[in-house]
Amino acid sequence: MILTIAFSLLLGQEIGFEHPYGWLSVFDSDDLQDFIKDLSEAFRLIDFSSQAWDMIDAIIHEWHESAIAIASPELAAAFSAEIHEIPLTKPSAQSVV
């Protein structure tokens, strides 16, 4: 189901954010292709690994978390904010007690 939604979005169909996988709509086509690749590779392991379903759950979880970050104006601003580094001063060897 989730791969069907990702492919539908790649084809230009609109999926409402109210859909359980509507969060996929925040990704551009390159990201959606990466998501499809990641998930498809994990699905191929189902017959060979008892960990495959855990991997699938983890992949979906991580992509969902990324979608939340992309959709949040506050988080998007924080991620794109310019970093102002402040140099640390060298610690003193003398006791301050």
N, C-alpha and C positions, 0 to 999 in steps of 0.2 A: 504494500500500500504506500509506504513512504517513498519508495523508488518511483512509483507511478506519479506521485505528486511532483517529485523533482523533475522527472521527464516532462510532465505537463507544463511546468514553469519554463523549462528550456524551450518548449515549443511556443511560448508566448501566451499560454492560457493564464488567466488571473485566478488566484486562489485567495479567498478571503482570510484575513488574519484570525477569524473565528474558527476556521477549520483546525482540527487537531494538529495538522502539520503546516498550517498557514505561516508559521515562523520561517519556513524555507524561502518565502517570497522576499526576504530582505537580502538574499544573496544574488550576486550577478551570475552570469552564465558560466564564467570560469570557476567560480566557487561551487556552483551546482554540479559542474562536471567533476570537480575534485571530490565532492560529497558522494556522488554516484560511484565513483571509482573506489573510494574508501569502503563504502558499504558493500559494494559488489564483491570486493576482495574478501571481506569478512564472511559474506554469505557462502562463498566458495569453500570456506574451511569447515562448514557445518558437518560434513561427512567425515572429516579427518581430525577434528579437535573438539574435545569436550568444553573447551573455553570459548568456542566461536560465538555462542549466544551472549556471553559476557562481553566479548569484544564488540558485538553489534550494539548492545545496550550502551557501552561506553562511547562508541563513535557517535551514536545519536545524541547522547547526553552532551558531549563536548560541542557538537555542532549547534545544538539547541542553546547552550550557554553562550556561544559566540553570537548567535542570532539575537539573543537578549541584549548583549553588549552593543551590537550594531544598532539595534532599534532604540536604545536608550540615548536621548540627547546628552544627558549628563555624562554617561560613560564614554560616548563618542567624543565629547569635548575633552574629557580627561585623557583619552588615548592619543588625541591629536595635539594636545597642549605641548608647548615648547618646554623643554626641561631646563630649569635654571639650576645648574650645579653650583654648590657652595663648597669651596675647598676646605678640608678639615685642617685644623691646626695640629701641629705635632704635640703629642702628649708630653707632659712634664714628668721628669723622673723624681721630682721632689714630692713628698707627702703633703697633702692638703689638710691633714687632720689638725 
